[in-house]
């Protein structure tokens, strides 16, 4: 038995301890809140978020801005079932990485060996090894390190001291990817002098192929200066034009100087087909090649693959081409799954489909090409106008070789080619066309289905739509280019307009309305010029026309100008220029009127005050001194009222003069004064036919002309009925003239009734004619 007193004491002690602990806990919580970190981002605060909220956030980030950018079309990758397999590979790689080490090693070795074997068989590269990488330039970087380890035996021990004694040289084509040489030098720690750019052909062959003879001379010069030719980067499909270097001759040259030959390019995808051109088939003899299977097969987030041949595994490990970490080998898992899902037939079908999209390109694009590049699956064209035998035609690149034909003079326009490419990409986004800038040709439109068709799901119908859009846009580009010179001449002949030369604008031209300043400073003149041209642009856009008027490009455009877009062949350039000039003059006159109104009104008020003060003084003199005394003046005015006419002043805004109001009190009405001058308008705009838009040439046939003449003749008869003969429009009719006019109307009315009676018995044509004149 427990003593009740001790039990009660223990209970009270527990309650007291509990109260102390609760107080201590509250103090600690308050201290934690007081010293809690306030720099933690919002999504990380608290105990975390649930999965649904996180996925909803991702969805909003992916599609949240679609409504705001509905006007801009974008290309969405076509993720099919093969794409789902690739995405599944990334998730499985994360799951497999948590397996025990031995099981993970066996699984990764199997995946890596299978994928490497399959790729080597598919792309005819026997006895090769594979390196899987995310950045497509990383494979070439590892190959460069491998070659350095191979050619410099003491590189592992002495490092860059070995390179100092004999400087290595890496040769790349001038048609290679932009910035490739500089990226290699930066990653390898080599000076830019170790990179040699080899020019392309200038006399014979394609202008996008490496000049082999010039490369031979460059290598000999480097050897004579004590340098070591290390590696040559060739192209099986240049990034811009898709041309293939002469790989056979380049391989012989590399064997002669003990150089490593690396090949990359989109045309390597055709190695998986049954028939391969000899120029691309020579790539199977190279020392290494880089394959970008993701774009060729439409596989999202799969790594690029660099296949290479080398006998020393230790050097490959030192260069980073192989890894002892099993997790690194899981990069091949998405490809391992996707290749099995597609199979050989599926892989060949996708590459073959992309190649067939341009199989009839000579008939589609009227392409003139070099013979050696007929097998290239890349089409590059641009808009240009050639003047040969005084005939203007539109064609597309590349016209490098025209044997037996005299080369015409070409006038290319890069701005129009850029505009053409952007419009085609916007109208047919599934085609995958883009704009590329080549070294010699400038801006061109490129269609490379091997890089885009599997990703975008391009079909034959998309190519047909692309051709239709091209046929629709070419006449507009031609008309715009042809009317540019006429527009420039019209603007230069028109007073008040200034033609602005902007070669980067793909439209009719750029014009500015010149503001006639009257000794104003530059800042005020600039503001007035901006105000007038802005108002001019607003009024031009209010017209019912098919033209587009804008302020020009957002960056690099001229200030205070009106940019006119593309036009059609039925544009009336003279009417357009006259309308711009007339509208500008109207805006300038209104601006001057408003500007001078304040000064004129101020002077008028001052003059009116002076005249009224003078009139008051004259009125005081007329009334006399006695009338100014308060009491006496009232009595005097009662006995003898003073008659004085009120004299006020009115300001005529039209005439700008101060006038007396005596006539208003006499006639009880305000005079009209002089009428303002009419607003200057374009005379050509008044001759527009019903339903015809502005700035269009009116094509009148004979029927339309006779109908217009008949209507005009009837209008003249109506005017004769309303005005007596021998009276000009500005004269007023007196009583005698009005009486004569009334008599003439009665005669004309009686004559018309007589004609109507006679013509009712005549054939229908005469009846219709008489009725129409009536």
C-alpha positions in Angstrom: 0.0 0.0 0.0 1.2 3.5 -1.0 1.0 6.3 1.5 -1.8 8.7 0.2 0.3 11.6 1.2 3.3 10.4 -0.9 1.0 9.6 -3.8 -0.5 13.0 -3.7 2.9 14.5 -3.5 4.1 12.5 -6.5 1.1 13.6 -8.5 1.7 17.2 -7.8 5.3 16.8 -8.7 4.4 15.3 -12.1 2.1 18.1 -12.8 4.7 20.7 -11.9 7.3 19.0 -14.0 4.9 18.8 -16.9 4.1 22.5 -16.6 7.9 23.3 -16.5 8.5 21.2 -19.6 5.6 22.8 -21.5 6.9 26.2 -20.7 10.4 25.2 -21.7 9.1 23.8 -25.0 7.2 27.0 -25.7 10.3 29.0 -25.1 12.3 26.8 -27.5 9.6 27.0 -30.2 9.6 30.8 -29.9 13.4 30.9 -30.1 13.3 28.7 -33.2 10.7 31.0 -34.8 12.7 34.0 -33.8 16.0 32.7 -35.2 14.5 30.8 -38.2 16.1 31.4 -41.6 14.2 33.8 -43.7 16.2 33.2 -46.9 14.7 29.7 -47.6 12.7 29.9 -50.9 9.0 29.5 -50.7 8.6 26.0 -52.3 11.2 24.6 -49.9 9.6 26.0 -46.7 7.6 23.8 -44.4 7.4 20.0 -44.6 7.4 19.8 -48.4 4.6 19.5 -51.0 2.6 16.6 -52.3 3.2 14.9 -55.7 0.1 16.4 -57.3 1.1 20.0 -56.6 4.6 19.4 -58.0 3.2 17.9 -61.2 0.7 20.7 -61.6 3.5 23.2 -61.2 5.5 21.4 -64.0 2.4 21.4 -66.2 1.9 25.1 -65.7 5.6 25.8 -66.5 5.3 23.8 -69.7 2.0 25.1 -71.0 1.3 28.3 -69.0 2.4 30.8 -71.7 0.6 29.1 -74.6 -2.4 31.4 -74.4 -0.2 34.5 -74.4 1.8 33.3 -77.4 -1.0 31.9 -79.5 0.1 34.1 -82.4 3.5 32.5 -82.6 3.5 28.9 -83.9 6.0 26.6 -82.3 7.3 23.2 -83.2 6.3 20.4 -80.8 8.3 17.2 -80.9 6.3 14.2 -82.0 6.8 11.8 -79.1 5.6 8.4 -80.2 5.9 5.0 -78.5 9.5 4.8 -79.4 9.9 8.1 -77.6 8.2 6.7 -74.6 10.7 3.9 -74.5 13.6 6.4 -74.5 11.9 8.3 -71.6 11.4 5.0 -69.8 15.1 4.3 -70.1 16.0 7.3 -68.0 13.7 6.2 -65.2 15.0 2.6 -65.4 18.5 3.9 -65.2 17.8 5.7 -62.0 16.1 2.6 -60.6 18.9 0.2 -61.7 21.6 2.3 -60.2 20.4 1.2 -56.7 21.1 -2.5 -57.3 24.0 -4.2 -55.6 27.4 -3.6 -57.2 27.9 -7.1 -58.7 24.4 -7.3 -60.3 24.8 -3.7 -61.5 28.1 -4.5 -63.2 26.8 -7.5 -65.1 23.7 -5.6 -66.2 25.6 -2.5 -67.4 28.2 -4.6 -69.2 25.4 -6.4 -71.1 23.6 -3.2 -72.1 26.8 -1.4 -73.2 28.1 -4.4 -75.3 24.7 -5.0 -77.0 24.2 -1.4 -77.9 27.7 -1.0 -79.3 27.4 -4.1 -81.4 24.0 -3.1 -82.8 25.2 0.4 -83.8 28.4 -0.9 -85.4 26.3 -3.4 -87.5 23.6 -0.9 -88.4 26.1 1.8 -89.6 28.6 -0.6 -91.2 31.4 0.2 -88.7 33.1 -3.1 -87.9 35.2 -3.8 -84.8 34.4 -0.5 -83.2 34.0 0.8 -79.7 31.4 3.3 -78.6 31.3 6.3 -76.3 27.9 7.7 -75.3 27.7 11.4 -74.4 25.1 14.2 -74.0 26.9 17.0 -75.8 27.5 16.1 -79.4 31.0 17.8 -79.3 32.1 15.9 -76.3 32.9 12.8 -78.4 35.3 14.7 -80.6 36.9 16.2 -77.5 37.6 12.7 -76.1 39.0 11.6 -79.4 41.4 14.5 -79.5 42.7 13.5 -76.0 43.0 9.9 -77.2 45.1 11.0 -80.2 47.3 13.2 -78.0 47.9 10.3 -75.7 48.7 8.1 -78.7 51.1 10.5 -80.6 52.8 11.8 -77.5 54.1 8.9 -75.5 55.3 10.9 -72.5 52.2 13.0 -72.3 51.0 11.2 -69.2 54.2 12.0 -67.3 55.3 15.4 -68.7 51.9 16.8 -69.7 51.9 20.0 -71.8 55.7 20.3 -71.8 55.7 17.6 -74.5 53.3 19.7 -76.6 55.5 22.7 -76.3 58.4 21.0 -78.1 56.2 19.9 -81.0 53.0 21.8 -81.4 50.0 19.7 -82.4 47.7 20.9 -85.3 44.0 20.0 -85.7 42.5 20.7 -89.1 38.8 21.5 -89.6 36.8 22.7 -92.6 35.7 26.3 -92.9 32.2 24.8 -93.5 32.2 23.1 -90.0 30.0 24.1 -87.1 30.5 27.6 -85.8 32.8 27.8 -82.8 33.8 24.1 -83.0 37.6 24.9 -83.2 37.5 27.4 -80.4 35.6 25.0 -78.2 38.1 22.2 -78.7 41.0 24.5 -78.0 39.4 25.8 -74.8 38.6 22.3 -73.5 42.0 20.9 -74.4 44.0 23.9 -73.1 45.6 24.5 -76.5 46.2 27.9 -78.1 44.1 28.9 -81.1 47.3 28.6 -83.2 46.8 24.8 -82.9 43.6 25.0 -84.9 43.9 25.3 -88.7 40.8 26.1 -90.8 40.9 24.5 -94.3 39.2 26.6 -97.0 36.6 25.0 -99.3 36.8 24.7 -103.1 36.7 27.9 -105.1 37.3 26.7 -108.7 36.1 23.1 -109.1 33.6 21.0 -107.2 31.2 22.1 -104.5 32.0 25.3 -102.7 31.1 23.6 -99.4 33.6 20.8 -99.7 37.1 20.9 -98.2 39.9 21.7 -100.7 42.0 18.6 -100.6 44.9 20.1 -102.6 45.1 23.1 -100.3 44.9 20.9 -97.3 48.0 18.9 -98.5 50.0 22.1 -98.9 49.0 23.3 -95.4 50.1 20.0 -93.8 53.4 20.1 -95.6 54.0 23.7 -94.4 53.2 22.7 -90.8 55.6 19.7 -91.0 58.4 22.0 -92.3 57.8 24.3 -89.3 58.2 21.4 -86.9 54.6 21.0 -86.0 52.8 17.7 -85.7 49.6 17.1 -87.8 47.3 15.5 -85.3 43.7 15.1 -86.4 41.4 16.0 -89.3 37.7 16.7 -88.9 35.7 16.0 -92.1 32.0 16.4 -92.8 29.6 13.8 -94.3 27.0 16.5 -94.6 28.1 20.0 -93.7 26.0 21.8 -91.1 24.8 24.4 -93.5 24.5 23.0 -97.0 24.7 19.2 -96.3 27.6 18.5 -98.7 30.0 15.7 -98.1 33.8 16.0 -98.3 35.8 13.7 -100.5 36.4 11.2 -97.7 38.3 8.7 -99.8 41.0 11.2 -100.7 41.1 12.6 -97.2 41.6 9.1 -95.8 44.6 8.6 -98.1 46.0 11.9 -97.0 45.6 11.1 -93.3 47.4 7.7 -93.8 50.2 9.5 -95.5 50.8 11.9 -92.6 49.7 9.4 -89.9 46.7 11.6 -88.9 43.5 10.6 -87.3 40.3 11.1 -89.4 37.1 12.0 -87.6 33.8 12.3 -89.6 30.5 13.8 -88.5 27.4 15.0 -90.3 23.8 14.2 -91.0 24.5 12.1 -94.1 26.0 9.4 -91.9 22.4 8.3 -91.2 22.2 6.9 -94.8 24.7 4.3 -93.9 21.8 2.3 -92.4 20.1 2.1 -95.8 20.5 -0.7 -98.3 22.0 1.6 -100.9 24.6 4.1 -99.9 26.4 6.6 -102.1 30.2 6.0 -102.5 31.0 9.4 -101.1 29.2 8.6 -97.8 30.3 4.9 -97.8 33.9 6.0 -97.5 33.1 7.2 -93.9 33.2 3.5 -92.8 37.0 3.6 -93.2 37.5 6.5 -90.9 39.0 6.3 -87.5 36.0 7.7 -85.7 32.5 9.1 -86.4 29.8 10.8 -84.3 26.1 9.7 -84.7 23.2 11.8 -83.5 20.5 9.2 -83.4 18.0 11.3 -81.4 17.2 13.7 -84.3 17.4 10.9 -86.9 15.0 8.5 -85.3 12.9 11.0 -83.3 14.1 9.8 -79.9 14.0 12.4 -77.1 16.8 12.8 -74.7 19.0 10.0 -76.0 22.8 10.4 -76.0 24.9 10.9 -79.1 27.4 8.1 -79.9 30.9 8.3 -81.1 32.2 5.1 -82.7 36.0 4.7 -82.8 38.7 2.1 -83.4 41.7 1.8 -81.1 43.7 -1.1 -79.8 45.0 0.2 -76.5 42.2 0.1 -73.8 44.4 1.9 -71.3 44.7 5.0 -73.5 41.0 5.0 -74.1 40.5 4.9 -70.3 43.0 7.8 -69.9 41.2 9.8 -72.5 37.9 9.3 -70.9 36.3 7.2 -73.6 35.7 4.3 -71.2 34.8 4.3 -67.6 35.1 1.9 -64.7 32.0 3.3 -63.0 28.9 1.1 -63.8 26.6 4.1 -63.5 28.3 5.8 -66.4 27.5 2.8 -68.6 23.8 3.3 -68.0 23.8 6.2 -70.5 23.2 3.6 -73.2 20.0 2.2 -71.6 17.6 4.5 -73.5 19.2 3.6 -76.8 19.2 -0.1 -75.8 15.4 0.0 -75.2 14.6 2.2 -78.3 16.6 0.2 -80.8 15.0 -3.0 -79.7 11.5 -1.5 -79.9 12.1 -0.1 -83.4 14.0 -3.0 -84.9 16.1 -2.9 -88.1 13.0 -2.3 -90.3 11.7 0.5 -88.1 15.1 2.3 -88.1 15.6 1.9 -91.9 12.0 3.0 -92.5 12.5 6.3 -90.6 15.7 7.2 -92.4 14.3 6.1 -95.8 11.2 8.2 -95.3 13.3 11.3 -94.5 15.4 10.7 -97.6 12.3 10.3 -99.8 10.9 13.6 -98.8 13.5 15.3 -101.0 13.8 12.7 -103.7 11.8 14.9 -106.2 13.3 18.2 -105.1 14.5 19.0 -108.6 10.9 19.2 -109.7 9.7 20.8 -106.5 12.3 23.6 -105.9 13.7 24.0 -109.5 17.0 23.2 -107.9 20.3 23.6 -109.8 22.9 21.5 -108.0 26.4 20.1 -108.4 26.4 16.6 -109.8 28.3 15.1 -106.9 25.7 16.3 -104.4 22.5 14.9 -106.0 22.4 12.3 -103.2 22.5 14.8 -100.4 19.3 14.7 -98.3 19.5 18.4 -97.5 18.0 21.2 -99.7 19.3 24.7 -99.3 17.8 27.5 -101.4 17.5 31.2 -101.4 15.6 33.9 -103.3 17.4 35.9 -105.9 16.6 37.7 -109.1 18.6 37.3 -112.2 18.5 39.6 -115.2 19.4 37.7 -118.4 18.3 38.9 -121.8 16.1 41.6 -120.1 13.9 38.9 -118.6 13.4 38.6 -114.8 13.1 35.2 -113.4 13.2 33.7 -109.9 15.2 30.6 -109.1 16.8 28.9 -106.1 20.4 27.9 -105.1 22.8 26.4 -105.9 23.7 27.4 -109.4 27.5 26.7 -109.0 28.1 24.9 -112.3 26.3 25.8 -115.5 28.5 24.2 -118.2 27.9 25.7 -121.7 25.7 28.5 -120.3 26.7 32.1 -119.8 26.5 32.9 -116.1 23.8 35.6 -115.6 24.2 38.6 -113.4 22.5 37.8 -110.0 21.1 40.2 -107.5 20.5 38.2 -104.3 18.5 39.7 -101.5 19.3 38.1 -98.1 16.5 40.1 -96.4 13.9 38.6 -98.7 15.4 35.1 -98.2 15.2 35.6 -94.4 11.6 36.7 -94.7 10.8 33.8 -97.0 12.3 31.3 -94.5 10.5 32.7 -91.5 7.1 32.8 -93.3 7.5 29.2 -94.5 8.4 28.0 -91.0 5.4 29.8 -89.6 2.9 28.6 -92.2 4.1 25.0 -92.3 5.8 24.3 -89.0 5.8 20.5 -89.6 8.1 20.9 -92.5 11.0 21.9 -90.3 12.5 24.5 -92.6 14.8 27.0 -91.0 17.1 29.9 -92.0 20.9 29.3 -92.2 23.6 31.8 -93.0 26.3 30.5 -95.3 29.7 32.1 -95.8 29.4 33.0 -99.5 25.7 32.8 -100.2 24.4 34.7 -97.1 20.9 34.0 -95.8 19.4 30.8 -97.2 16.4 28.5 -96.4 17.3 25.0 -95.4 15.2 21.9 -95.5 16.9 19.0 -93.8 14.3 16.2 -93.2 16.9 13.8 -91.6 17.3 16.3 -88.7 13.6 17.2 -88.3 11.1 14.8 -90.0 11.3 12.1 -87.3 11.0 14.7 -84.5 8.2 16.7 -86.1 6.4 13.9 -87.9 6.8 15.4 -91.4 4.7 13.8 -94.1 4.4 14.1 -97.9 1.3 16.3 -97.4 3.5 18.8 -95.4 5.9 19.0 -98.3 3.1 19.6 -100.8 1.8 22.4 -98.5 5.3 23.8 -98.3 5.6 23.8 -102.1 2.2 25.5 -102.4 3.2 28.2 -99.9 6.5 28.7 -101.8 4.6 29.1 -105.1 2.4 31.6 -103.4 5.2 33.6 -101.8 7.5 33.8 -104.8 5.3 36.2 -106.9 4.9 38.5 -103.9 8.7 38.6 -103.4 9.2 39.2 -107.1 6.7 42.0 -107.2 8.2 43.6 -104.1 11.7 43.5 -105.6 10.6 44.8 -109.0 8.6 47.7 -107.5 11.4 48.8 -105.2 13.1 50.9 -107.8 9.9 52.6 -108.9 9.0 53.3 -105.3 12.4 54.9 -104.7 12.1 57.1 -107.8 8.6 58.2 -106.9 9.7 59.1 -103.4 12.7 61.0 -104.5 10.6 63.0 -106.9 8.0 63.9 -104.3 8.5 67.1 -102.3 8.4 66.5 -98.6 9.3 62.8 -98.6 12.7 61.3 -97.9 13.7 57.8 -99.1 15.6 55.8 -96.4 18.0 53.1 -97.6 17.6 50.0 -95.5 19.0 46.9 -97.1 17.9 44.7 -94.2 14.2 45.5 -94.7 12.4 42.8 -96.7 9.6 45.1 -98.0 8.9 47.7 -100.5 10.9 50.4 -98.8 11.3 52.9 -96.0 10.1 56.5 -96.3 10.1 59.5 -93.9 8.1 62.7 -94.1 10.4 65.7 -93.8 9.2 68.3 -91.3 9.9 71.9 -92.5 11.4 73.5 -89.5 11.4 77.3 -89.0 14.6 77.9 -87.1 13.8 75.4 -84.3 16.4 73.7 -82.3 17.3 70.1 -83.0 15.4 68.6 -80.0 12.1 70.3 -80.8 12.5 69.5 -84.5 13.1 65.8 -83.6 10.0 65.7 -81.5 7.9 67.3 -84.2 9.3 64.8 -86.8 8.5 61.9 -84.5 5.0 63.2 -83.9 4.2 63.7 -87.6 5.5 60.4 -88.7 3.7 58.5 -85.9 0.4 60.2 -86.8 1.2 59.4 -90.5 1.6 55.7 -89.7 -1.6 55.7 -87.8 -3.6 57.2 -90.6 -2.1 54.9 -93.2 -3.0 51.9 -91.2 -6.6 53.2 -91.0 -6.9 53.0 -94.8 -8.6 50.0 -96.4 -5.6 48.4 -98.2 -3.6 45.2 -98.3 -0.3 46.8 -97.3 1.3 46.7 -93.9 2.8 49.9 -92.5 5.0 49.6 -89.4 7.8 51.3 -87.4 10.2 48.7 -88.7 12.2 46.0 -86.8 12.5 46.3 -83.1 16.3 46.4 -83.2 18.5 48.1 -85.8 15.7 50.0 -87.6 15.7 53.7 -88.5 13.8 56.2 -86.3 10.8 58.3 -87.3 10.2 56.3 -90.5 7.3 54.4 -92.1 8.2 50.9 -93.2 6.1 49.4 -96.0 5.9 45.6 -96.2 5.6 43.3 -99.2 3.3 44.2 -102.1 1.7 42.5 -105.1 2.1 43.3 -108.7 -1.2 45.4 -108.9 0.1 48.0 -106.6 -0.2 51.6 -107.8 3.1 53.1 -106.6 2.3 56.7 -107.6 -1.0 56.7 -105.7 0.7 55.2 -102.7 3.4 57.9 -102.7 1.0 60.7 -103.4 -1.3 59.5 -100.5 1.7 59.4 -98.1 2.8 62.9 -99.1 -0.8 64.4 -99.0 -1.5 62.8 -95.6 1.8 64.1 -94.3 1.1 67.6 -95.5 -2.3 67.5 -93.9 -0.8 66.4 -90.6 1.8 69.1 -90.8 -0.7 71.9 -91.6 -2.9 70.8 -88.7 0.1 70.7 -86.5 1.2 74.2 -87.6 -2.4 75.5 -87.1 -2.6 74.2 -83.6 0.9 75.4 -82.8 0.2 79.0 -84.0 -3.3 79.1 -82.5 -2.1 79.9 -79.0 0.1 82.8 -80.2 -2.6 84.3 -82.4 -5.2 84.1 -79.8 -2.9 85.6 -77.2 -2.1 88.6 -79.4 -5.8 88.9 -80.3 -6.8 89.1 -76.7 -4.2 91.7 -75.9 -5.3 93.8 -78.9 -9.0 93.4 -77.9 -8.2 94.6 -74.4 -6.5 97.7 -75.7 -9.3 98.5 -78.1 -12.0 98.0 -75.4 -10.0 100.2 -73.0 -9.8 102.9 -75.7 -13.5 102.5 -76.4 -14.3 103.0 -72.7 -12.3 106.2 -72.6 -14.1 107.5 -75.7 -17.5 106.6 -74.0 -16.5 108.5 -70.9 -15.7 111.6 -73.0 -19.1 111.3 -74.8 -21.1 110.9 -71.6 -19.5 113.8 -69.8 -18.2 114.3 -66.3 -21.6 114.8 -64.6 -22.8 111.3 -65.5 -19.9 109.8 -63.7 -21.0 111.2 -60.3 -23.1 108.4 -58.6 -26.3 110.3 -57.5 -26.1 113.1 -60.1 -25.4 110.7 -62.9 -28.5 108.6 -62.1 -30.8 111.6 -62.0 -29.3 112.9 -65.2 -29.7 109.6 -67.0 -33.3 109.4 -65.8 -34.2 112.8 -67.2 -32.0 112.6 -70.3 -31.0 109.0 -71.2 -27.8 108.5 -73.1 -28.1 106.4 -76.3 -24.9 104.5 -77.0 -24.5 101.4 -79.2 -22.5 98.5 -77.6 -19.1 98.0 -79.1 -17.5 94.6 -78.6 -14.8 92.6 -80.3 -14.9 89.2 -82.0 -11.8 87.2 -83.1 -12.0 85.4 -86.4 -9.9 82.2 -86.0 -9.9 81.5 -89.7 -8.8 84.9 -90.8 -6.7 85.6 -87.7 -8.2 89.2 -87.4 -10.0 91.2 -84.7 -13.4 92.5 -85.8 -16.1 94.7 -84.3 -19.4 93.2 -83.1 -21.5 96.2 -84.3 -22.6 94.1 -87.4 -23.7 91.3 -85.0 -26.0 93.6 -83.1 -27.4 95.1 -86.2 -28.0 91.8 -88.1 -28.5 89.7 -85.0 -26.3 87.0 -86.6 -22.6 86.4 -86.8 -20.9 86.6 -90.1 -19.4 83.5 -91.6 -16.2 85.1 -92.8 -13.9 83.3 -95.2 -14.1 79.6 -95.6 -11.1 77.5 -94.7 -9.1 75.9 -97.5 -10.0 72.3 -98.4 -7.9 69.5 -97.0 -5.4 68.2 -99.5 -6.2 64.7 -100.6 -5.0 62.4 -103.2 -6.7 62.9 -106.6 -6.1 59.2 -107.4 -8.0 58.1 -104.3 -11.1 59.8 -105.5 -11.2 57.8 -108.7 -11.4 54.5 -106.9 -14.1 52.1 -108.0 -16.7 50.7 -105.6 -15.2 47.8 -103.6 -11.7 48.5 -104.8 -9.1 48.7 -102.0 -6.6 51.5 -101.8 -3.4 51.6 -103.9 -4.7 49.1 -106.4 -4.5 49.7 -110.1 -8.1 49.8 -111.6 -8.3 47.5 -114.6 -11.3 49.0 -116.6 -12.7 47.1 -119.5 -14.8 48.5 -122.3 -18.1 47.8 -120.6 -17.0 49.4 -117.3 -15.8 52.4 -119.2 -19.1 53.0 -121.1 -21.1 52.6 -117.9 -18.9 55.1 -116.2 -19.3 57.5 -119.1 -23.0 57.1 -119.1 -23.2 57.9 -115.4 -20.9 60.9 -115.8 -23.1 62.2 -118.6 -26.3 61.9 -116.5 -24.5 63.7 -113.7 -23.6 66.5 -116.1 -27.3 66.8 -117.1 -28.3 67.1 -113.5 -25.8 69.8 -113.0 -27.1 71.7 -116.0 -30.6 71.4 -114.6 -29.5 73.0 -111.4 -27.5 75.9 -112.9 -28.5 78.2 -115.8 -26.2 78.5 -118.8 -23.4 81.0 -119.0 -23.0 81.1 -115.2 -19.9 80.1 -113.5 -20.0 78.1 -110.2 -18.7 81.1 -108.2 -21.3 83.6 -109.4 -24.5 84.4 -107.5 -27.9 84.4 -109.2 -29.9 87.7 -109.4 -33.6 88.0 -109.8 -33.4 88.1 -113.6 -31.1 85.0 -113.8 -33.4 83.1 -111.4 -36.4 83.9 -113.6 -34.6 82.7 -116.7 -33.5 79.5 -114.9 -37.1 78.8 -113.9 -38.2 79.2 -117.5 -35.4 76.9 -118.8 -36.4 74.2 -116.2 -40.0 74.3 -117.5 -38.8 73.9 -121.1 -36.5 71.0 -120.2 -39.3 69.3 -118.2 -41.7 69.6 -121.1 -39.1 68.3 -123.5 -38.3 65.3 -121.3 -42.0 64.4 -120.9 -42.3 64.5 -124.7 -39.2 62.2 -125.1 -40.7 59.8 -122.5 -44.0 59.6 -124.4 -42.2 58.9 -127.7 -39.7 56.4 -126.3 -42.3 54.2 -124.6 -43.3 52.8 -128.1 -39.6 52.3 -129.1 -37.5 49.1 -128.5 -36.3 48.2 -125.0 -32.7 49.6 -125.4 -34.0 53.1 -126.1 -36.4 53.0 -123.3 -33.7 51.8 -120.9 -31.3 54.5 -122.1 -33.8 57.3 -121.8 -34.9 56.1 -118.3 -31.3 55.9 -117.2 -30.6 59.5 -118.3 -33.7 60.7 -116.5 
